[in-house]
Amino acid sequence: MASRYIREFLASEAFKNAGREVSDVVPRVVKFLCCLQVTKTHLFTVTLSYGPSMLPTLGLAGNLCLAERISTRFDKLGVGDIVLVQSPEVPWKFMTKRLKAMEGQSVTYFVDPKNSDKSETIVVPKGHVWIEGDNIYESNDSRKFGPVPYGLLQGRVFWRIWPPKDFGSLAQNKGKDSVS
Amino acid sequence: MGTRSALWSFANKFFTCGVIGVYVSDRFVGVAPVRGSSMSPTLNPGTTSFMGLQIDDYVLVEKRCLQNYKFSHGDVVVFSSPSNHKDRHIKRITALPGEWIGTRHSYDVLKIPEGHCWVEGDNSSSSLDSRSFGPIPLGLVQGRVTYIAWPPQRIGAVEKRTSQDTISSS
């Protein structure tokens, strides 16, 4: 009995239409997902940053930001940009930090700002960059693991989309920061 | 009108194929040429030539291992050079995080830091590897070399060699 119903259903016009629709929709969905993935790996990506390390700029709670990968690829990054970096210690972790020095530049940093005023100056080696969080008191950055290879930079964070009241570009803090 | 729509459908198909190709080469498997002789007995042995010209090996690079960064001893990996991010090198992993490695010229023992690995070329005489620039972060690794794809007479798997082999052969 059931098999007869199934056979009738398979022969019916509705089933054929559904099949036609599926074969029409599936390639489109696949294409869309591929486009999305390619855009994500080569052009733009969305990143969620949280934690205290970038405090005046990015808040403690989750901040949803847009990062672009083009300036990383074509060497257009400059000192003061906020970048998305793959952590050198935990490869599947991504951090948001600020570029403090490019290769060949010298950088002066506080070794332990909580307890002492001791500072050190080093020259960033070839092919590396120096990254620091804006909140130097609570940030796990180049002061701990040294300069990071340029290849670990994943993109430049340039636009905040969440929370909505702070929606907008992140570049305006750049000038203010270098003055203070 | 007919030529225009034909052109449009051709462009559409071309774009689709391109996007799918890029997606596959990003996420699953890509092809890369091998330059230089730093991996010499395994890749580019210098025996294949065509009309007097040396032919470089082309290898398949598997990207699935980047999901969890799990590597084992003897894996041949592609990574971007720590001193110039545009260069890509192919070397063999000889030590993983937390292990100790002896460097040959300084007679020193060094612990690999967390999230790093030690890479060396098979042909140690002409290879720029961790012995000159130190351990590299695993984040620089871009894929694992699994097969030689070209030239046809060299098609085959790239075998894993464990550290025991490397020590005894050196």
Interface residues (C-beta under 8 A of the other chain):
Chain A: V30 K31 C34 C35 Q37 V38 T41 H42 Q86 S87 P88 E89 V90 P91 W92 P125 K126 G127 H128 V148 P149 Y150 G151 L152 L153
Chain B: T16 V19 I20 V22 Y23 D26 R27 N68 Y69 F79 S80 S81 P82 S83 N84 H85 P113 E114 G115 H116 I136 P137 L138 G139 L140 V141
